[in-house]
Amino acid sequence: MVYITGDTHRDFHRIEEFCEDLGDSTTDDVLVILGDVGINYYGETEDYALKAELAELPITLLCIHGNHEMRPESISTYEEIEWRGGMVYWELEFPNLLFAKDGEIYDLEGKRCIAIGGAYSIDKYMRVRGLDWWDDEQPSYEIKTRVEDQLEKENWRVDVVFSHTCPFQYQPRETFIFNIDDSFVDKSTELWLDTIEKKLTYSEWYCGHFHTDCRDDNIIFMFTDFRDL
């Protein structure tokens, strides 16, 4: 089975409870976390201890890149391997902790699912560069090109999109933080996703980032809820 949930920010109590409720899950089952997972946050001992704990979960985590975590490709312990038709970042010691490569398309329960991570941190000015905020949080030109090239090969048709943020026109403005001037927030990723969404034929688009559980047409926002793919 394949399941989906939203941001965890290093707190995996509800993931543990979810696995307990399932009762019979194994690492053949997959839980997609839609960014800001928080596993690659400190890069050293604390991350190792968390990974060791999560490696005991009876499920495989497929993590979309968020904006409050390091990119695994910038960490020397990760390598790329093929998984379900696409490439993921992986460490031998923690085989059930997988990190999606932006632009890769995975075959999950017979559905073609593309991963598109990244977003802008509205609180970056309260964070420390290279410690709890990273310059490459948003997709680069190279990543955007890879995503578009992959979709071109698919004739702009997939079944499912997994992203961290959402297309600009679908932003859930009711979740915006009232004391932050939205006119100063970089919306380049959301605007780019808008161009993707307008060209793409898809069934469902799942995203996190906004800490809400709701639906707008075929755009499904997830935070603490769990859904079956």
PEPEHU-V934902 format. One line per field, one symbol per residue. ss: DSSP state (~ for helix, > for strand, _ for the rest). A space follows every 50 residues. Layout:
ss->???
This chain:
ss->_>>>>_______~~~~~~~~~~_______>>>>___________~~~~~~ ~~~~_____>>>>________~~~____>>>>>__>>>>>_~~~__>>>> ____>>>>__>>>>>>_______~~~__>___>_______~~~~~~~~~~ ~~~___>__>>>>____~~~__~~~______~~~___~~~~~~~~~~~~_ >__>>>>______>>>__>>>____>>>_
